[in-house]
Amino acid sequence: MRRLLLILLLALPGCVPISEDQEDALKSPPVTLPIPEPGDPITEPAPEPSADQLREYLAATCRLRGGGSGGTGCCFAVDDQYVYILTCRHVAGRTKTFEAEFWLHGRITGKYKATTVKVLTVDAAVLKIPVSAFKEGELPNAIPIGEKSPKKGSTIISVGCPGLSWQSLFEGHVKGSANMTPQYNGGRTSFTFVPPPKGGRSGSAILQDGKIVGILWGSDGGIGYAVRAEDFRAGAMSAIGSREGSGNFFFRADWCRFCPEMNEVVVQLVQEGVDIRVIDYDENTTFAEMYDIGGLPAYVNRLGETLSGVQPIGRLREFYGRGCKCDS
């Protein structure tokens, strides 16, 4: 496997691993991370990716620069309007816009303006680039997000841009998991892997069987840490399709204590002429996940913005009015 990776890297001009002494341009603050579970040997090796699949991994990966720093991103979806890039929240939180560069057909693409459109609770975020901005032949391919993180002991691949250098690949295996404190990965469990990545690879996709199964967010003590796919998939997918203009929604459920009260408020707004669709949460859980609905009652407007809990009618009137394509 390592020979296959080396052959591929040498076949792509400029795409080489960084040197051992390269300065880490994206150092995380000094931390003492939780001790993960003891690692097992590789008990479930994943099928070795073909050379074509490795090239697809490379072609979906971009170098992000912005706010005096940067990181790595991976294209996970392309629709008729946008290219969607997955990276870390702590990378996207540094600035709202980035310059994104891909490596396609043996050359570096132009620099494309990527804008942050979604920041998740876990250490993940979504950027988007208009499809219309891409030069002919430079539209990247997308690697889909898997439903689950990789199993303990299984083999993984990652592509990243360490220290803002160009792409390199590494192979490793999943060591276990670690519970995080709230300031790291939103307090959610991370999966751990070895060997640890080179510094400055924040936002790199962890890949297995042609899917993104994690996002690398840090390393410490010879161990790498990654966000689990199940913790960012729904949130990332909700950014696809440009939710602007999709509609106004009110999410409710029979078991929700305050939903009857807010249902009366929504009915009043509808009578005033506000277009609102009432959604039964229990019958539309997948749809609710698209908007990261966690508590009820919940409200979504045409801009994809969300509110939850008991709200005064005036605030909901203003909230649902934002982005309204009304006749003047």
DAHU-V115073 format. One record per residue. N is the residue number from 1. RES is the residue in three letters. SS is DSSP state (h for helix, s for strand, l for the rest). PSI is psi in degrees with one decimal (NA if undefined). OMEGA is omega in whole degrees, -180 to 180 (* if undefined). Layout:
n=N res=RES ss=SS psi=PSI omega=OMEGA
n=N res=RES ss=SS psi=PSI omega=OMEGA
This chain:
n=1 res=MET ss=l psi=-46.8 omega=-180
n=2 res=ARG ss=h psi=-34.8 omega=179
n=3 res=ARG ss=h psi=-39.9 omega=179
n=4 res=LEU ss=h psi=-43.2 omega=178
n=5 res=LEU ss=h psi=-43.4 omega=-178
n=6 res=LEU ss=h psi=-42.0 omega=179
n=7 res=ILE ss=h psi=-44.1 omega=-178
n=8 res=LEU ss=h psi=-44.0 omega=-179
n=9 res=LEU ss=h psi=-42.2 omega=-179
n=10 res=LEU ss=h psi=-24.5 omega=-180
n=11 res=ALA ss=h psi=-14.2 omega=-179
n=12 res=LEU ss=l psi=111.2 omega=-177
n=13 res=PRO ss=l psi=134.1 omega=176
n=14 res=GLY ss=l psi=-8.1 omega=-177
n=15 res=CYS ss=l psi=86.2 omega=-176
n=16 res=VAL ss=l psi=152.6 omega=177
n=17 res=PRO ss=l psi=151.7 omega=179
n=18 res=ILE ss=l psi=161.8 omega=179
n=19 res=SER ss=l psi=161.7 omega=-177
n=20 res=GLU ss=l psi=-33.2 omega=-174
n=21 res=ASP ss=l psi=10.6 omega=180
n=22 res=GLN ss=l psi=138.3 omega=-178
n=23 res=GLU ss=l psi=136.2 omega=178
n=24 res=ASP ss=l psi=111.8 omega=-177
n=25 res=ALA ss=l psi=-7.8 omega=-176
n=26 res=LEU ss=l psi=46.8 omega=-177
n=27 res=LYS ss=l psi=133.0 omega=174
n=28 res=SER ss=l psi=157.5 omega=178
n=29 res=PRO ss=l psi=148.3 omega=-180
n=30 res=PRO ss=l psi=128.9 omega=-179
n=31 res=VAL ss=l psi=158.7 omega=169
n=32 res=THR ss=l psi=106.2 omega=-175
n=33 res=LEU ss=l psi=159.5 omega=179
n=34 res=PRO ss=l psi=149.8 omega=177
n=35 res=ILE ss=l psi=120.4 omega=-179
n=36 res=PRO ss=l psi=171.9 omega=177
n=37 res=GLU ss=l psi=150.3 omega=177
n=38 res=PRO ss=l psi=138.8 omega=-177
n=39 res=GLY ss=l psi=147.1 omega=175
n=40 res=ASP ss=l psi=159.8 omega=172
n=41 res=PRO ss=l psi=169.6 omega=-180
n=42 res=ILE ss=l psi=107.3 omega=-177
n=43 res=THR ss=l psi=-17.2 omega=-178
n=44 res=GLU ss=s psi=71.8 omega=-179
n=45 res=PRO ss=l psi=134.8 omega=177
n=46 res=ALA ss=l psi=155.4 omega=177
n=47 res=PRO ss=l psi=137.1 omega=-180
n=48 res=GLU ss=l psi=129.7 omega=178
n=49 res=PRO ss=l psi=148.4 omega=178
n=50 res=SER ss=l psi=169.1 omega=177
n=51 res=ALA ss=h psi=-37.5 omega=179
n=52 res=ASP ss=h psi=-40.2 omega=180
n=53 res=GLN ss=h psi=-38.6 omega=177
n=54 res=LEU ss=h psi=-38.4 omega=177
n=55 res=ARG ss=h psi=-36.3 omega=177
n=56 res=GLU ss=h psi=-40.9 omega=177
n=57 res=TYR ss=h psi=-46.4 omega=-179
n=58 res=LEU ss=h psi=-42.0 omega=-176
n=59 res=ALA ss=h psi=-20.0 omega=179
n=60 res=ALA ss=h psi=-11.4 omega=-175
n=61 res=THR ss=s psi=138.9 omega=179
n=62 res=CYS ss=s psi=154.8 omega=174
n=63 res=ARG ss=s psi=129.7 omega=-178
n=64 res=LEU ss=s psi=129.0 omega=176
n=65 res=ARG ss=s psi=134.6 omega=178
n=66 res=GLY ss=s psi=151.7 omega=178
n=67 res=GLY ss=l psi=27.8 omega=-180
n=68 res=GLY ss=l psi=5.4 omega=-179
n=69 res=SER ss=s psi=-147.5 omega=180
n=70 res=GLY ss=s psi=-160.0 omega=-177
n=71 res=GLY ss=s psi=-154.6 omega=-178
n=72 res=THR ss=s psi=147.3 omega=175
n=73 res=GLY ss=s psi=163.5 omega=178
n=74 res=CYS ss=s psi=128.8 omega=177
n=75 res=CYS ss=s psi=123.5 omega=180
n=76 res=PHE ss=s psi=-8.3 omega=179
n=77 res=ALA ss=s psi=148.3 omega=174
n=78 res=VAL ss=s psi=125.5 omega=174
n=79 res=ASP ss=l psi=-164.9 omega=-176
n=80 res=ASP ss=l psi=-9.3 omega=-178
n=81 res=GLN ss=l psi=-40.4 omega=-170
n=82 res=TYR ss=s psi=155.7 omega=165
n=83 res=VAL ss=s psi=129.5 omega=-176
n=84 res=TYR ss=s psi=129.8 omega=-175
n=85 res=ILE ss=s psi=133.2 omega=177
n=86 res=LEU ss=s psi=133.7 omega=176
n=87 res=THR ss=s psi=-169.8 omega=179
n=88 res=CYS ss=l psi=149.7 omega=175
n=89 res=ARG ss=h psi=-40.7 omega=-177
n=90 res=HIS ss=h psi=-15.7 omega=171
n=91 res=VAL ss=h psi=-50.5 omega=-178
n=92 res=ALA ss=h psi=-26.7 omega=-177
n=93 res=GLY ss=l psi=-10.5 omega=-178
n=94 res=ARG ss=l psi=-26.0 omega=-180
n=95 res=THR ss=l psi=161.9 omega=-179
n=96 res=LYS ss=l psi=-21.4 omega=-178
n=97 res=THR ss=s psi=148.9 omega=-180
n=98 res=PHE ss=s psi=160.6 omega=165
n=99 res=GLU ss=s psi=124.0 omega=-180
n=100 res=ALA ss=s psi=132.2 omega=177
n=101 res=GLU ss=s psi=134.0 omega=178
n=102 res=PHE ss=s psi=169.2 omega=175
n=103 res=TRP ss=s psi=105.3 omega=-176
n=104 res=LEU ss=s psi=137.5 omega=174
n=105 res=HIS ss=l psi=37.8 omega=176
n=106 res=GLY ss=l psi=17.6 omega=179
n=107 res=ARG ss=s psi=160.3 omega=177
n=108 res=ILE ss=s psi=135.7 omega=178
n=109 res=THR ss=l psi=179.4 omega=172
n=110 res=GLY ss=l psi=172.2 omega=178
n=111 res=LYS ss=l psi=123.7 omega=-176
n=112 res=TYR ss=s psi=137.6 omega=-179
n=113 res=LYS ss=s psi=118.3 omega=178
n=114 res=ALA ss=s psi=134.1 omega=-177
n=115 res=THR ss=s psi=136.1 omega=177
n=116 res=THR ss=s psi=125.8 omega=-179
n=117 res=VAL ss=s psi=-15.7 omega=-178
n=118 res=LYS ss=s psi=126.6 omega=175
n=119 res=VAL ss=s psi=122.5 omega=-175
n=120 res=LEU ss=l psi=169.0 omega=177
n=121 res=THR ss=l psi=-40.7 omega=175
n=122 res=VAL ss=l psi=176.4 omega=-176
n=123 res=ASP ss=l psi=68.2 omega=-180
n=124 res=ALA ss=l psi=150.9 omega=179
n=125 res=ALA ss=s psi=161.1 omega=-180
n=126 res=VAL ss=s psi=132.5 omega=173
n=127 res=LEU ss=s psi=160.1 omega=175
n=128 res=LYS ss=s psi=149.9 omega=178
n=129 res=ILE ss=s psi=131.1 omega=178
n=130 res=PRO ss=s psi=134.6 omega=177
n=131 res=VAL ss=h psi=-36.2 omega=-178
n=132 res=SER ss=h psi=-18.4 omega=-178
n=133 res=ALA ss=h psi=-20.6 omega=-173
n=134 res=PHE ss=l psi=138.7 omega=174
n=135 res=LYS ss=l psi=159.8 omega=180
n=136 res=GLU ss=l psi=131.0 omega=178
n=137 res=GLY ss=l psi=2.3 omega=-177
n=138 res=GLU ss=l psi=5.8 omega=178
n=139 res=LEU ss=l psi=123.5 omega=-177
n=140 res=PRO ss=l psi=158.5 omega=173
n=141 res=ASN ss=l psi=163.9 omega=-177
n=142 res=ALA ss=l psi=141.7 omega=173
n=143 res=ILE ss=l psi=118.2 omega=-177
n=144 res=PRO ss=l psi=155.6 omega=177
n=145 res=ILE ss=s psi=130.5 omega=177
n=146 res=GLY ss=l psi=168.2 omega=-178
n=147 res=GLU ss=l psi=-23.7 omega=-176
n=148 res=LYS ss=l psi=153.5 omega=174
n=149 res=SER ss=l psi=162.3 omega=-176
n=150 res=PRO ss=l psi=152.9 omega=-180
n=151 res=LYS ss=l psi=153.6 omega=177
n=152 res=LYS ss=l psi=131.9 omega=180
n=153 res=GLY ss=l psi=-8.4 omega=-177
n=154 res=SER ss=s psi=157.2 omega=-178
n=155 res=THR ss=s psi=140.6 omega=178
n=156 res=ILE ss=s psi=159.8 omega=174
n=157 res=ILE ss=s psi=146.2 omega=173
n=158 res=SER ss=s psi=146.5 omega=176
n=159 res=VAL ss=s psi=131.3 omega=-180
n=160 res=GLY ss=s psi=172.8 omega=180
n=161 res=CYS ss=l psi=78.1 omega=-174
n=162 res=PRO ss=h psi=133.1 omega=177
n=163 res=GLY ss=h psi=28.1 omega=-178
n=164 res=LEU ss=h psi=17.8 omega=171
n=165 res=SER ss=l psi=-168.9 omega=-179
n=166 res=TRP ss=l psi=175.8 omega=-170
n=167 res=GLN ss=l psi=147.0 omega=167
n=168 res=SER ss=s psi=153.6 omega=178
n=169 res=LEU ss=s psi=151.7 omega=168
n=170 res=PHE ss=s psi=154.7 omega=179
n=171 res=GLU ss=s psi=139.1 omega=178
n=172 res=GLY ss=s psi=-167.9 omega=175
n=173 res=HIS ss=s psi=155.3 omega=-176
n=174 res=VAL ss=s psi=129.3 omega=-176
n=175 res=LYS ss=s psi=-39.4 omega=-179
n=176 res=GLY ss=s psi=-137.7 omega=180
n=177 res=SER ss=s psi=163.7 omega=180
n=178 res=ALA ss=s psi=132.8 omega=175
n=179 res=ASN ss=l psi=135.6 omega=-175
n=180 res=MET ss=l psi=152.2 omega=172
n=181 res=THR ss=l psi=160.8 omega=-173
n=182 res=PRO ss=l psi=-30.4 omega=-177
n=183 res=GLN ss=l psi=-8.1 omega=179
n=184 res=TYR ss=l psi=123.0 omega=180
n=185 res=ASN ss=h psi=33.5 omega=178
n=186 res=GLY ss=h psi=19.8 omega=-179
n=187 res=GLY ss=h psi=4.9 omega=-179
n=188 res=ARG ss=l psi=152.7 omega=178
n=189 res=THR ss=l psi=137.1 omega=175
n=190 res=SER ss=s psi=152.6 omega=170
n=191 res=PHE ss=s psi=149.5 omega=-176
n=192 res=THR ss=s psi=155.3 omega=-178
n=193 res=PHE ss=s psi=160.8 omega=174
n=194 res=VAL ss=s psi=153.3 omega=-2
n=195 res=PRO ss=l psi=164.2 omega=179
n=196 res=PRO ss=l psi=150.0 omega=-179
n=197 res=PRO ss=l psi=162.6 omega=170
n=198 res=LYS ss=l psi=152.4 omega=179
n=199 res=GLY ss=l psi=151.9 omega=176
n=200 res=GLY ss=l psi=18.4 omega=180
n=201 res=ARG ss=l psi=16.6 omega=-178
n=202 res=SER ss=l psi=133.2 omega=-179
n=203 res=GLY ss=l psi=-6.8 omega=180
n=204 res=SER ss=l psi=138.4 omega=177
n=205 res=ALA ss=s psi=139.0 omega=169
n=206 res=ILE ss=s psi=125.0 omega=-168
n=207 res=LEU ss=s psi=143.8 omega=177
n=208 res=GLN ss=s psi=131.5 omega=178
n=209 res=ASP ss=l psi=39.9 omega=176
n=210 res=GLY ss=l psi=14.7 omega=-179
n=211 res=LYS ss=s psi=156.1 omega=173
n=212 res=ILE ss=s psi=120.5 omega=-178
n=213 res=VAL ss=s psi=-0.9 omega=179
n=214 res=GLY ss=s psi=168.6 omega=175
n=215 res=ILE ss=s psi=123.6 omega=180
n=216 res=LEU ss=s psi=126.1 omega=179
n=217 res=TRP ss=s psi=-12.7 omega=179
n=218 res=GLY ss=s psi=175.4 omega=176
n=219 res=SER ss=s psi=154.4 omega=179
n=220 res=ASP ss=s psi=138.5 omega=175
n=221 res=GLY ss=l psi=34.7 omega=178
n=222 res=GLY ss=l psi=15.7 omega=-178
n=223 res=ILE ss=s psi=139.8 omega=175
n=224 res=GLY ss=s psi=151.6 omega=-179
n=225 res=TYR ss=s psi=139.5 omega=-177
n=226 res=ALA ss=s psi=147.4 omega=173
n=227 res=VAL ss=s psi=138.1 omega=-179
n=228 res=ARG ss=s psi=142.8 omega=-179
n=229 res=ALA ss=h psi=-40.0 omega=-177
n=230 res=GLU ss=h psi=-16.0 omega=-179
n=231 res=ASP ss=h psi=-11.7 omega=179
n=232 res=PHE ss=h psi=-9.0 omega=-174
n=233 res=ARG ss=h psi=-53.1 omega=-176
n=234 res=ALA ss=h psi=-43.2 omega=-180
n=235 res=GLY ss=h psi=-41.7 omega=179
n=236 res=ALA ss=h psi=-42.4 omega=-179
n=237 res=MET ss=h psi=-26.9 omega=-180
n=238 res=SER ss=l psi=-17.2 omega=179
n=239 res=ALA ss=l psi=-15.1 omega=-177
n=240 res=ILE ss=l psi=142.7 omega=172
n=241 res=GLY ss=l psi=8.1 omega=179
n=242 res=SER ss=l psi=85.5 omega=-174
n=243 res=ARG ss=l psi=-13.2 omega=179
n=244 res=GLU ss=l psi=131.1 omega=179
n=245 res=GLY ss=l psi=1.7 omega=-177
n=246 res=SER ss=l psi=-28.7 omega=177
n=247 res=GLY ss=l psi=172.5 omega=175
n=248 res=ASN ss=l psi=133.9 omega=-177
n=249 res=PHE ss=s psi=147.0 omega=172
n=250 res=PHE ss=s psi=116.4 omega=-179
n=251 res=PHE ss=s psi=129.4 omega=-178
n=252 res=ARG ss=s psi=169.3 omega=174
n=253 res=ALA ss=l psi=154.4 omega=-178
n=254 res=ASP ss=l psi=-31.8 omega=-177
n=255 res=TRP ss=l psi=-6.1 omega=-177
n=256 res=CYS ss=l psi=120.5 omega=-174
n=257 res=ARG ss=l psi=-42.2 omega=-173
n=258 res=PHE ss=l psi=1.0 omega=-179
n=259 res=CYS ss=h psi=-41.0 omega=178
n=260 res=PRO ss=h psi=-42.0 omega=179
n=261 res=GLU ss=h psi=-46.5 omega=-178
n=262 res=MET ss=h psi=-23.7 omega=176
n=263 res=ASN ss=h psi=-38.7 omega=178
n=264 res=GLU ss=h psi=-38.1 omega=178
n=265 res=VAL ss=h psi=-42.7 omega=180
n=266 res=VAL ss=h psi=-40.7 omega=177
n=267 res=VAL ss=h psi=-41.8 omega=179
n=268 res=GLN ss=h psi=-41.0 omega=178
n=269 res=LEU ss=h psi=-39.1 omega=178
n=270 res=VAL ss=h psi=-41.2 omega=178
n=271 res=GLN ss=h psi=-26.4 omega=177
n=272 res=GLU ss=l psi=-8.4 omega=179
n=273 res=GLY ss=l psi=4.6 omega=178
n=274 res=VAL ss=l psi=128.8 omega=-179
n=275 res=ASP ss=l psi=109.0 omega=-179
n=276 res=ILE ss=l psi=130.1 omega=175
n=277 res=ARG ss=s psi=130.4 omega=178
n=278 res=VAL ss=s psi=125.9 omega=-176
n=279 res=ILE ss=s psi=126.0 omega=174
n=280 res=ASP ss=s psi=116.1 omega=-175
n=281 res=TYR ss=l psi=-46.2 omega=-175
n=282 res=ASP ss=l psi=-28.4 omega=-179
n=283 res=GLU ss=l psi=-5.6 omega=-176
n=284 res=ASN ss=l psi=48.4 omega=-176
n=285 res=THR ss=h psi=-37.0 omega=179
n=286 res=THR ss=h psi=-42.0 omega=178
n=287 res=PHE ss=h psi=-40.1 omega=179
n=288 res=ALA ss=h psi=-36.6 omega=179
n=289 res=GLU ss=h psi=-29.3 omega=179
n=290 res=MET ss=h psi=-26.5 omega=-178
n=291 res=TYR ss=l psi=15.3 omega=179
n=292 res=ASP ss=l psi=40.2 omega=179
n=293 res=ILE ss=l psi=119.0 omega=-179
n=294 res=GLY ss=l psi=-34.0 omega=-179
n=295 res=GLY ss=l psi=151.6 omega=-179
n=296 res=LEU ss=l psi=154.1 omega=-5
n=297 res=PRO ss=l psi=154.7 omega=-179
n=298 res=ALA ss=s psi=153.8 omega=-175
n=299 res=TYR ss=s psi=138.7 omega=178
n=300 res=VAL ss=s psi=132.8 omega=178
n=301 res=ASN ss=l psi=-177.2 omega=-175
n=302 res=ARG ss=l psi=-18.9 omega=178
n=303 res=LEU ss=l psi=-0.5 omega=-178
n=304 res=GLY ss=l psi=7.5 omega=178
n=305 res=GLU ss=l psi=152.6 omega=-177
n=306 res=THR ss=s psi=151.1 omega=171
n=307 res=LEU ss=s psi=161.7 omega=175
n=308 res=SER ss=s psi=163.9 omega=179
n=309 res=GLY ss=l psi=-175.4 omega=180
n=310 res=VAL ss=l psi=127.8 omega=-178
n=311 res=GLN ss=l psi=142.8 omega=176
n=312 res=PRO ss=l psi=151.3 omega=-176
n=313 res=ILE ss=h psi=-34.9 omega=180
n=314 res=GLY ss=h psi=-41.2 omega=180
n=315 res=ARG ss=h psi=-40.5 omega=179
n=316 res=LEU ss=h psi=-35.3 omega=178
n=317 res=ARG ss=h psi=-45.1 omega=178
n=318 res=GLU ss=h psi=-40.1 omega=-179
n=319 res=PHE ss=h psi=-50.0 omega=-179
n=320 res=TYR ss=h psi=-20.5 omega=179
n=321 res=GLY ss=h psi=-20.0 omega=180
n=322 res=ARG ss=l psi=130.8 omega=180
n=323 res=GLY ss=l psi=7.4 omega=-179
n=324 res=CYS ss=l psi=126.8 omega=177
n=325 res=LYS ss=l psi=71.9 omega=-174
n=326 res=CYS ss=l psi=157.4 omega=175
n=327 res=ASP ss=l psi=137.0 omega=-180
n=328 res=SER ss=l psi=NA omega=*
